[in-house]
Amino acid sequence: MLKGRTAFVTGGTGAIGSAIVRSLAAHGARVAFSFHDQEGKARELQRELGGQRAKAYLMDVLDKAGSVKVAEQAALELGPVDILVNNAGITQVMPFAMIEEEDWDRMMDVNVKGMFLVTKAFVRGMIRRKKGAVVNLGSLAGMRVLEVPVHYATAKSAVVGFTLSLARELSRYNVRVNAVVPGLLTGGVSSNVPDKQREDYLAHCTTGRAGKPEEVAELVAFLASDRASYINAQAIHIDGGV
C-alpha cells in the first residue's frame, strides 16, 4: 500500500506514535520519526524495523531551524518525504481555575505551533514534487462536550481548523491533508484519564471499549496511501461511536 513512499512521524516513541511508525513500515514505507527525550525507545524501534528502512531523529518541534535540518537529512537518508504525520503532542490534567498562562502557552506551542513549524519544513518538498499526504492527530477532546482540560481541548480543536484550511490551500499541488480524531484509547494521553471519566466514556460508547493505538495507526496509514486519494480535508473520528 505504501511501497516506495517515505514517511516522517513526529513523536514516534509514544504509544500512538510507535504504532503509526510500525504500521507505515508494515505497509511498505520507509519511515523517519522524531523523538524528544526517549532516545532509548527511539533507537530500539529503529533497530526493530531495520536501519535501512527506519531512522530516528532527535528533534524539538518548536525548533524551526532544527525541523528544516531534519527534513533535509531524512530526505537524503531515506528519500524525499511524501507523507507527514503530525503526532507529537502533550497534555496536562488540570482544572481551568488552576491553568496558568505558562501552562496555556506551552500547550499551544507544542500542539499547534509545533505542528505549524514541522509542516512548513516538510511540505515544501511535497509542493515542489506536486505529491504528498499530511495526516494530523487531533482528539475527541476538541470535538465533543467532554470533561477534559480546557487548554488541551482548545489546542486539539485548532488541529482541525489547521487541517481544513491547509487542505484547501495545498489541493492545487496535489497534496492532501486530513485529521484523525481518536477517542479514548488504551495508551498514550488516554492513560491520564481519571477512572470516573473513563467509565462515563465507556457507558456512552457504542462499542463498549477503548480503542487501540494500532487501530488508529491503521487509519493513518490508509489516509496516507493512494487508496484514500478521494479523501481530503476531513477530520475522521475513530472513537468507538460516541
Contacts in CASP RR format, 6 or more apart in sequence:
PFRMAT RR
TARGET T0000
AUTHOR 0000-0000-0000
METHOD contacts of the structure
MODEL  1
MLKGRTAFVTGGTGAIGSAIVRSLAAHGARVAFSFHDQEGKARELQRELG
GQRAKAYLMDVLDKAGSVKVAEQAALELGPVDILVNNAGITQVMPFAMIE
EEDWDRMMDVNVKGMFLVTKAFVRGMIRRKKGAVVNLGSLAGMRVLEVPV
HYATAKSAVVGFTLSLARELSRYNVRVNAVVPGLLTGGVSSNVPDKQRED
YLAHCTTGRAGKPEEVAELVAFLASDRASYINAQAIHIDGGV
1 27 0 8 1.000
1 28 0 8 1.000
1 221 0 8 1.000
1 222 0 8 1.000
1 225 0 8 1.000
1 227 0 8 1.000
2 24 0 8 1.000
2 27 0 8 1.000
2 28 0 8 1.000
2 29 0 8 1.000
2 83 0 8 1.000
2 221 0 8 1.000
2 224 0 8 1.000
2 225 0 8 1.000
3 27 0 8 1.000
3 28 0 8 1.000
3 29 0 8 1.000
4 28 0 8 1.000
4 29 0 8 1.000
4 30 0 8 1.000
5 28 0 8 1.000
5 29 0 8 1.000
5 30 0 8 1.000
5 82 0 8 1.000
5 83 0 8 1.000
5 224 0 8 1.000
5 225 0 8 1.000
6 29 0 8 1.000
6 30 0 8 1.000
6 31 0 8 1.000
6 32 0 8 1.000
6 74 0 8 1.000
6 75 0 8 1.000
6 78 0 8 1.000
6 79 0 8 1.000
6 80 0 8 1.000
6 81 0 8 1.000
6 82 0 8 1.000
6 83 0 8 1.000
7 24 0 8 1.000
7 29 0 8 1.000
7 30 0 8 1.000
7 31 0 8 1.000
7 32 0 8 1.000
7 81 0 8 1.000
7 82 0 8 1.000
7 83 0 8 1.000
7 84 0 8 1.000
7 85 0 8 1.000
7 224 0 8 1.000
8 31 0 8 1.000
8 32 0 8 1.000
8 33 0 8 1.000
8 34 0 8 1.000
8 71 0 8 1.000
8 74 0 8 1.000
8 81 0 8 1.000
8 83 0 8 1.000
8 84 0 8 1.000
8 85 0 8 1.000
8 122 0 8 1.000
9 17 0 8 1.000
9 20 0 8 1.000
9 21 0 8 1.000
9 24 0 8 1.000
9 31 0 8 1.000
9 32 0 8 1.000
9 33 0 8 1.000
9 34 0 8 1.000
9 85 0 8 1.000
9 87 0 8 1.000
10 33 0 8 1.000
10 34 0 8 1.000
10 59 0 8 1.000
10 61 0 8 1.000
10 85 0 8 1.000
10 86 0 8 1.000
10 87 0 8 1.000
10 88 0 8 1.000
10 118 0 8 1.000
11 17 0 8 1.000
11 33 0 8 1.000
11 34 0 8 1.000
11 35 0 8 1.000
11 36 0 8 1.000
11 87 0 8 1.000
11 88 0 8 1.000
11 89 0 8 1.000
12 18 0 8 1.000
12 20 0 8 1.000
12 21 0 8 1.000
12 33 0 8 1.000
12 34 0 8 1.000
12 35 0 8 1.000
12 42 0 8 1.000
12 45 0 8 1.000
12 56 0 8 1.000
12 87 0 8 1.000
12 88 0 8 1.000
13 33 0 8 1.000
13 35 0 8 1.000
13 38 0 8 1.000
13 41 0 8 1.000
13 42 0 8 1.000
13 45 0 8 1.000
14 38 0 8 1.000
14 41 0 8 1.000
14 188 0 8 1.000
15 185 0 8 1.000
15 186 0 8 1.000
15 187 0 8 1.000
15 188 0 8 1.000
15 191 0 8 1.000
15 213 0 8 1.000
16 87 0 8 1.000
16 137 0 8 1.000
16 182 0 8 1.000
16 185 0 8 1.000
16 187 0 8 1.000
16 188 0 8 1.000
16 213 0 8 1.000
16 216 0 8 1.000
16 217 0 8 1.000
17 33 0 8 1.000
17 85 0 8 1.000
17 87 0 8 1.000
17 213 0 8 1.000
17 217 0 8 1.000
18 41 0 8 1.000
18 45 0 8 1.000
18 213 0 8 1.000
19 212 0 8 1.000
19 213 0 8 1.000
19 214 0 8 1.000
19 216 0 8 1.000
19 217 0 8 1.000
20 85 0 8 1.000
20 87 0 8 1.000
20 213 0 8 1.000
20 216 0 8 1.000
20 217 0 8 1.000
20 220 0 8 1.000
20 221 0 8 1.000
21 31 0 8 1.000
21 33 0 8 1.000
21 45 0 8 1.000
21 49 0 8 1.000
21 54 0 8 1.000
22 45 0 8 1.000
22 49 0 8 1.000
22 217 0 8 1.000
23 214 0 8 1.000
23 217 0 8 1.000
23 218 0 8 1.000
23 220 0 8 1.000
23 221 0 8 1.000
24 31 0 8 1.000
24 83 0 8 1.000
24 85 0 8 1.000
24 217 0 8 1.000
24 220 0 8 1.000
24 221 0 8 1.000
24 224 0 8 1.000
25 31 0 8 1.000
25 49 0 8 1.000
25 53 0 8 1.000
25 54 0 8 1.000
26 221 0 8 1.000
27 221 0 8 1.000
27 225 0 8 1.000
29 83 0 8 1.000
29 224 0 8 1.000
30 53 0 8 1.000
30 54 0 8 1.000
30 78 0 8 1.000
30 79 0 8 1.000
31 49 0 8 1.000
31 53 0 8 1.000
31 54 0 8 1.000
31 55 0 8 1.000
31 78 0 8 1.000
32 54 0 8 1.000
32 55 0 8 1.000
32 56 0 8 1.000
32 57 0 8 1.000
32 70 0 8 1.000
32 74 0 8 1.000
32 77 0 8 1.000
32 78 0 8 1.000
32 81 0 8 1.000
33 42 0 8 1.000
33 45 0 8 1.000
33 54 0 8 1.000
33 55 0 8 1.000
33 56 0 8 1.000
33 57 0 8 1.000
34 56 0 8 1.000
34 57 0 8 1.000
34 58 0 8 1.000
34 59 0 8 1.000
34 61 0 8 1.000
34 70 0 8 1.000
34 88 0 8 1.000
35 41 0 8 1.000
35 42 0 8 1.000
35 56 0 8 1.000
35 57 0 8 1.000
35 58 0 8 1.000
35 59 0 8 1.000
36 58 0 8 1.000
36 59 0 8 1.000
36 60 0 8 1.000
36 61 0 8 1.000
36 88 0 8 1.000
39 56 0 8 1.000
39 58 0 8 1.000
42 56 0 8 1.000
42 58 0 8 1.000
43 56 0 8 1.000
45 54 0 8 1.000
45 56 0 8 1.000
46 54 0 8 1.000
46 55 0 8 1.000
46 56 0 8 1.000
48 54 0 8 1.000
53 78 0 8 1.000
55 74 0 8 1.000
55 77 0 8 1.000
55 78 0 8 1.000
57 70 0 8 1.000
57 73 0 8 1.000
57 74 0 8 1.000
59 66 0 8 1.000
59 67 0 8 1.000
59 70 0 8 1.000
60 66 0 8 1.000
61 67 0 8 1.000
61 88 0 8 1.000
61 89 0 8 1.000
61 110 0 8 1.000
61 114 0 8 1.000
61 115 0 8 1.000
61 117 0 8 1.000
61 118 0 8 1.000
62 109 0 8 1.000
62 110 0 8 1.000
62 113 0 8 1.000
62 114 0 8 1.000
62 117 0 8 1.000
63 117 0 8 1.000
64 117 0 8 1.000
64 120 0 8 1.000
64 121 0 8 1.000
66 121 0 8 1.000
67 117 0 8 1.000
67 118 0 8 1.000
67 120 0 8 1.000
67 121 0 8 1.000
67 122 0 8 1.000
68 121 0 8 1.000
70 121 0 8 1.000
71 81 0 8 1.000
71 121 0 8 1.000
71 122 0 8 1.000
71 124 0 8 1.000
74 81 0 8 1.000
75 81 0 8 1.000
75 125 0 8 1.000
80 125 0 8 1.000
80 129 0 8 1.000
81 122 0 8 1.000
81 125 0 8 1.000
81 126 0 8 1.000
82 126 0 8 1.000
82 129 0 8 1.000
82 131 0 8 1.000
82 132 0 8 1.000
82 133 0 8 1.000
83 132 0 8 1.000
83 133 0 8 1.000
83 134 0 8 1.000
83 135 0 8 1.000
83 224 0 8 1.000
84 118 0 8 1.000
84 119 0 8 1.000
84 122 0 8 1.000
84 123 0 8 1.000
84 126 0 8 1.000
84 133 0 8 1.000
84 134 0 8 1.000
84 135 0 8 1.000
85 134 0 8 1.000
85 135 0 8 1.000
85 136 0 8 1.000
85 137 0 8 1.000
85 220 0 8 1.000
85 224 0 8 1.000
86 115 0 8 1.000
86 118 0 8 1.000
86 119 0 8 1.000
86 134 0 8 1.000
86 135 0 8 1.000
86 136 0 8 1.000
86 137 0 8 1.000
86 159 0 8 1.000
87 137 0 8 1.000
88 110 0 8 1.000
88 114 0 8 1.000
88 115 0 8 1.000
88 118 0 8 1.000
89 110 0 8 1.000
89 111 0 8 1.000
89 137 0 8 1.000
90 106 0 8 1.000
90 107 0 8 1.000
90 110 0 8 1.000
90 111 0 8 1.000
91 107 0 8 1.000
91 149 0 8 1.000
91 152 0 8 1.000
91 189 0 8 1.000
91 192 0 8 1.000
92 103 0 8 1.000
92 106 0 8 1.000
92 107 0 8 1.000
92 149 0 8 1.000
92 151 0 8 1.000
92 152 0 8 1.000
93 149 0 8 1.000
93 192 0 8 1.000
93 194 0 8 1.000
94 103 0 8 1.000
94 149 0 8 1.000
94 151 0 8 1.000
95 149 0 8 1.000
96 150 0 8 1.000
99 149 0 8 1.000
99 150 0 8 1.000
99 151 0 8 1.000
103 151 0 8 1.000
104 151 0 8 1.000
107 151 0 8 1.000
107 152 0 8 1.000
107 154 0 8 1.000
107 155 0 8 1.000
108 151 0 8 1.000
108 154 0 8 1.000
108 155 0 8 1.000
108 158 0 8 1.000
111 152 0 8 1.000
111 155 0 8 1.000
111 156 0 8 1.000
111 158 0 8 1.000
111 159 0 8 1.000
112 155 0 8 1.000
112 158 0 8 1.000
112 159 0 8 1.000
112 162 0 8 1.000
115 136 0 8 1.000
115 159 0 8 1.000
115 162 0 8 1.000
116 162 0 8 1.000
119 134 0 8 1.000
119 166 0 8 1.000
123 134 0 8 1.000
123 170 0 8 1.000
123 175 0 8 1.000
126 132 0 8 1.000
126 134 0 8 1.000
126 170 0 8 1.000
126 173 0 8 1.000
126 175 0 8 1.000
127 170 0 8 1.000
127 173 0 8 1.000
127 175 0 8 1.000
130 173 0 8 1.000
130 174 0 8 1.000
130 175 0 8 1.000
131 174 0 8 1.000
131 175 0 8 1.000
132 174 0 8 1.000
132 175 0 8 1.000
132 176 0 8 1.000
133 175 0 8 1.000
133 176 0 8 1.000
133 177 0 8 1.000
133 178 0 8 1.000
133 223 0 8 1.000
133 224 0 8 1.000
133 225 0 8 1.000
133 228 0 8 1.000
134 166 0 8 1.000
134 170 0 8 1.000
134 175 0 8 1.000
134 176 0 8 1.000
134 177 0 8 1.000
134 178 0 8 1.000
135 177 0 8 1.000
135 178 0 8 1.000
135 179 0 8 1.000
135 180 0 8 1.000
135 220 0 8 1.000
135 223 0 8 1.000
135 224 0 8 1.000
136 159 0 8 1.000
136 162 0 8 1.000
136 163 0 8 1.000
136 177 0 8 1.000
136 178 0 8 1.000
136 179 0 8 1.000
136 180 0 8 1.000
137 159 0 8 1.000
137 179 0 8 1.000
137 180 0 8 1.000
137 182 0 8 1.000
137 216 0 8 1.000
137 220 0 8 1.000
138 156 0 8 1.000
138 159 0 8 1.000
138 160 0 8 1.000
138 179 0 8 1.000
138 180 0 8 1.000
138 181 0 8 1.000
138 182 0 8 1.000
138 235 0 8 1.000
139 152 0 8 1.000
139 153 0 8 1.000
139 156 0 8 1.000
139 159 0 8 1.000
139 181 0 8 1.000
139 182 0 8 1.000
139 183 0 8 1.000
139 189 0 8 1.000
140 146 0 8 1.000
140 181 0 8 1.000
140 182 0 8 1.000
140 183 0 8 1.000
140 184 0 8 1.000
140 237 0 8 1.000
140 239 0 8 1.000
140 242 0 8 1.000
141 148 0 8 1.000
141 149 0 8 1.000
141 152 0 8 1.000
141 153 0 8 1.000
141 156 0 8 1.000
142 148 0 8 1.000
142 153 0 8 1.000
142 154 0 8 1.000
142 156 0 8 1.000
142 157 0 8 1.000
142 160 0 8 1.000
143 156 0 8 1.000
143 157 0 8 1.000
143 160 0 8 1.000
143 181 0 8 1.000
143 235 0 8 1.000
143 237 0 8 1.000
144 242 0 8 1.000
146 153 0 8 1.000
146 197 0 8 1.000
146 201 0 8 1.000
147 197 0 8 1.000
147 200 0 8 1.000
148 197 0 8 1.000
159 179 0 8 1.000
160 179 0 8 1.000
160 181 0 8 1.000
160 235 0 8 1.000
163 177 0 8 1.000
163 178 0 8 1.000
163 179 0 8 1.000
163 233 0 8 1.000
163 235 0 8 1.000
164 233 0 8 1.000
164 235 0 8 1.000
166 177 0 8 1.000
167 176 0 8 1.000
167 177 0 8 1.000
167 178 0 8 1.000
167 232 0 8 1.000
167 233 0 8 1.000
168 233 0 8 1.000
170 176 0 8 1.000
170 177 0 8 1.000
171 232 0 8 1.000
171 233 0 8 1.000
176 223 0 8 1.000
176 228 0 8 1.000
176 229 0 8 1.000
176 231 0 8 1.000
176 232 0 8 1.000
177 232 0 8 1.000
177 233 0 8 1.000
178 223 0 8 1.000
178 228 0 8 1.000
178 231 0 8 1.000
178 232 0 8 1.000
178 233 0 8 1.000
178 234 0 8 1.000
178 235 0 8 1.000
178 236 0 8 1.000
179 234 0 8 1.000
179 235 0 8 1.000
179 236 0 8 1.000
180 216 0 8 1.000
180 219 0 8 1.000
180 220 0 8 1.000
180 223 0 8 1.000
180 235 0 8 1.000
180 236 0 8 1.000
180 238 0 8 1.000
181 235 0 8 1.000
181 236 0 8 1.000
181 237 0 8 1.000
181 238 0 8 1.000
181 239 0 8 1.000
182 211 0 8 1.000
182 216 0 8 1.000
182 238 0 8 1.000
182 239 0 8 1.000
183 190 0 8 1.000
183 201 0 8 1.000
183 211 0 8 1.000
183 237 0 8 1.000
183 238 0 8 1.000
183 239 0 8 1.000
183 240 0 8 1.000
183 242 0 8 1.000
184 190 0 8 1.000
184 193 0 8 1.000
184 198 0 8 1.000
184 201 0 8 1.000
184 202 0 8 1.000
184 205 0 8 1.000
184 210 0 8 1.000
184 211 0 8 1.000
184 239 0 8 1.000
185 210 0 8 1.000
185 211 0 8 1.000
185 212 0 8 1.000
185 213 0 8 1.000
185 216 0 8 1.000
186 210 0 8 1.000
186 211 0 8 1.000
186 212 0 8 1.000
186 213 0 8 1.000
187 213 0 8 1.000
188 213 0 8 1.000
190 210 0 8 1.000
193 201 0 8 1.000
198 210 0 8 1.000
201 210 0 8 1.000
201 242 0 8 1.000
202 208 0 8 1.000
202 209 0 8 1.000
202 210 0 8 1.000
204 242 0 8 1.000
205 239 0 8 1.000
205 240 0 8 1.000
205 241 0 8 1.000
205 242 0 8 1.000
206 240 0 8 1.000
206 241 0 8 1.000
206 242 0 8 1.000
207 240 0 8 1.000
207 241 0 8 1.000
208 240 0 8 1.000
209 240 0 8 1.000
211 238 0 8 1.000
211 240 0 8 1.000
215 238 0 8 1.000
216 238 0 8 1.000
219 236 0 8 1.000
219 238 0 8 1.000
222 228 0 8 1.000
223 231 0 8 1.000
223 236 0 8 1.000
END
